[in-house]
């Protein structure tokens, strides 16, 4: 078993995380991730109201007795989101870990800390990571440029970003972006991370609550089958390459276009209904990272986690340790 600072401090069996994913992070998937010994985060804002989140937490607990967390993504919205009410539901349900993303989580930290909830904050830059640490979060989830979702505007890949954060931060680091295999897990640990976060890999699992066409498309796709949209508006997002994301890029390239010109195409509600639910793969935006190139089959969450850990342990034992003659290298990671 791989033990790291993350598994010890967060009391999770394996150093593997399934971060919050809008439309995907629901009870079926997160309970399966938890049962596999990894840490999964329900997506709070997938639920339309705080009461609905309360019901989803209860539904997840009916499916697993292992710990899981809740993701809250804090972003400007057209309709005000009752973030304080969502946070209160998390506190009332005694959720042990919350993942915050988007804007600064500072307004919510006092209440979360008072409730004994550990906070993981997602960051896409060294400077953002250090700010979050100063605010008092308990761990960082660091997104390299390869990730699905919003990688920021600096375009720094994980191979550079993760060790750059690790060199300056003193709290546990979860490496995110481009991870799907045991080799990637070992690489992340070598770069100074304490765990890996995977989104795309967990979408391509039997338990993920999305249409089978989505899972099959991830398996068929390569590292070149993503697009970067919203660059013109400094809100870069990595999504799957399809007719809609191609069209958005073409519109963005025109002079004098605004977000209003792509709003209907970029609608999250459209993507969740038409693609994730109905399986119409070219009729909406959907999130996917470059790790698609490493995903060759749809597995259960248990198979994904167990295979990753077994492959990582074998790699450490049979290959990496053999590079050292006469002594075992000191490491923050133990294999037992």
N, C-alpha and C positions, 0 to 999 in steps of 0.2 A: 504494500500500500504506500502511495506517495503521501508524505506528510510535509506540509509547508507552514509558514507563518499564517497563511490564510486559513488552512484547515484547522489549525490549533486555535486561533483567536475567534473564529466564527463558528466553530464546532460543526464543520461540514466534513463528510467522509472523504470526498475527492476534490482536488483543486480545479473544479470545472463549474462554470456559471452559465446560466441561460438568462441573459438580461431581458429587461422589459421590451416587449414588441407589441405595438398597437395592433389590435385585431387578431393577434396570434397568442399573446400571453394570457391564456384563459386556463380554467381549472384543469381541463383534460391534460394539457401539456405540462403545466407546472407541477401537478401532482406526480406525473410520470418522471419528471426530472428529479424531484425530491426522492422518490422511491429508488431511483438509480444511484442515490448518494451524492448528487450534485446540488447546487443551489439555484433555484428558479425564482423568477420575479413575475408575479401577476402584473399586468398593465392596468393601473388604476383608471386611466382615462379611456380605456376600452369600454368601461362601464359608464353608461350615460348619466348616472347620478351616484352620490355617495351611498345611498341605500342599496343600489345595485352592486356596488363594490362590496358592501357588507355581506350581501347574499353570496357573492362569488367567493369571498374568503371562506365563508361557512361551507360552501360546496367543495372547495379545495380540501378543507380539513376533513370532510367526509370521505375523501378519496385517498388521503395519506396521513400518517401520523408523524411524518418527518418535517423538519423546519423548511419554510419557504419565506420569501420576502414579497414586497410590493414595490413596483416602480411608479414614481410620480414625475412626469415630465412637465417642467414649468416653462411655458412659452406664452408670448403674447397671442391672444386669440380675439376674433371678432366678437364672440360672445364671452363674457366674463366666466371664468371657471371658478367654482367655489373651493379653491385649494385648501383652505382651512378646514372645511368640512370633510374633504377626502382624508386629510392628515388625521383628523380626529377619529375617523373610522379605523384607521390603521392603529392608532394608539389604543382605542377601546378594545380592539381585537387582540391586543398584545402581540402584534407581529414583531419578531425579533430583529429584522433587518429591513431597511428601506433603501432603495436605489433612487437617487435624485439625478435629474438630467435637465439640460437646457439652461435656464437662468440660475442666478446665484441662490443657493438654498438657505442662506443666512436667516431669513425671517422665520423659518420653520425649525431651525436647529434647537432653540431653547426648549420647545415643547417636546421634541423627539428625544433629546438628551434626558429631560426630566422623567420621561417614560422608560428610560433604559434601552431605547432602540438604537442599534448601531446603524450608521449612515455610510453608504457607499455612494460616492459622487462620480459621475461620468465627466471626463475632461478630454480635450483634443489638443492640448498644448502644455508645455512645461509650466508656463506662467499661470495658466488656469489651475493646474494641479496644485501648485504651491499655494495659491490663494485659498483653494478648498481646504488644504491641510491647515493653514493658519486659522480658518474659520472653525476647525474642530471636527471635521469628518473623520471617520474611522478607517476608511480605505478609499482608494482611487480606482476607477475603471477607465483605463487609458485607451482611447480609440485611435489607432493608426489609420493612415489614409486608405487602406484597403477595405475598411469596414463598410457595411451597409448603413444607411441612415446619413447622419450629418457629420462628416469628418473635419469640419472647419475649413478655413481658407488658407492654411499654411502648407498643405500638401506634403506633410512629413510622414513617411511610412513607419510602421511599427519597429522595423529593424533599427531605426535611429531614435524614434520617439520614446520607446519603452525604456531603454537604458539611460536616456537623457533624463527622464523623470526619476528613475531609480537612483541615479547619482545624487539627486537633491532632496528627494522626499524620504521621510522616515517611517511612513505608514505602509501597510500592505498595498500591493499594486496588482490589479487584475488586467492582464493584457487582452486587448480586444481588436479585432480586425484581421481577417485572413486565417483564422484558426479553425481547423476541422479534423486534425489527426494527432496521433501520439507524438509524431515528430515535431509538430508545431507546439505541443505542450512542453516538450523538453527544451525546445528553442526559447520559448517564453521564460522558462525558469532560468535558463542560462543568461538571458538578457537582464535578469534582475526582478522579474515578476514573480508573484506568489500563486497565481492561478491564471486561467484563461477564461474569457467570455466568448460564447458562440451564439449567434443568432441564426444565420443562414443554415448551419448544420442542423439545428434543432427544428427548423421549419421542415426540413426533409426527413421527418420521422413519422412513424406510424400514428403517433398520438397527436401530432400537431393538428389543430382544428381548422385546416384549410383544404381546399379542393385537391384531389389527387393530381390534377394537371399541374398545379404549382410545384408539387414535390417532384414530379417527373421532369418538369422543365429545369429545375435546379440540377438534377442529375445530368441532364443533357447539355447544360450550358458549360462554357469554358470561362477562363479568367478574363476574356475579352467581352463577355456578354453582360456588361453593366454600362450605364451611362451616368454622367455627372450633370444633373440638372440644377437650375436656380443659381448658377454661377454668376449670372449677370446681376442678381439681386443680393449677392454676398450671403447666400443662405444655402451653400452647396449641399446637395444630397446625392448619394450614390444609390441608384435604383437599377432594377433589371432592365436590360435593353429590350425594347419592344416597339411597336408602332407608335404608341403614345409618347414614350420618352424620346424617341427619335424626332417626333413632331415638335415636342417642347423645345428641344435643342435648336431645331430649325427656326422656330419663332423667336427664340432668344437672340439668335444671330442677326435678326433684322434690326434696323435702326429704329429708335424711338418706341420700342415696345415696352410695356409695363407688365406687372404681374397679372393684371386684369386680363391680358391677352391670352394667358395660359391657365387661368384659374379653373375653368371648367374641366380642362384636361388633367390638371394636377389634383383634382378633388380627392381627398383621402377617403371620403364616403364612397365615391365611385370605385376606387381601387379595391376597397374592402368587399363591396358587394359583387362587382362584376368579375374581379379576378379571384380573390381569396375564397369567396363563397360559391360563385357560379363557374369558375374555371375558364373564363374568357380571357386568354392570356395576353391578347393585344388590345384590351379595352379599358385599361386603367394603369396607373402607376402602382408598382409593388416593389418592396425593398428586397435587395439581394446584394451580397458582397462578392468580392473577387474569390473568396474561398469556394465558390461554386466549382472551380476547377478541380478541387480536391475531394468532392463528394461524388461517389460512384454508385451509391445505392441508397434506397430508403430503408432505414432500420428502425427498431424501437429505441426509445431513449436509453433503456438499459443496455442494449447492444452498443450504442454509440459510446456511452461512458465507459463500460467495461473494456471495450476494444481499445479506446484511447489510452486508458490507464495501463492496460497490459502491454501495449506497444511501447509506451513511454518507459515503463519499468525494464522491459527487455532491451531497449536501446541503451539505457543508462548502464545496465549490468554488462551486456555483451560487447558493446562497442566503446562507449565513452570511457568507462573505467579501465579498459584495456590500454588506453593511451598512457596511463600512469604506471610506471614501473616501480614495484616495491612498496607502494603506499597508496592508500585511498585518499583522494582529495577531500579537503574539508568542504562542507557544503551546508547550506541552510535547509537542504532538502534531504529527507531520509526515506529510504525504500525498505519496507518491511513486509 
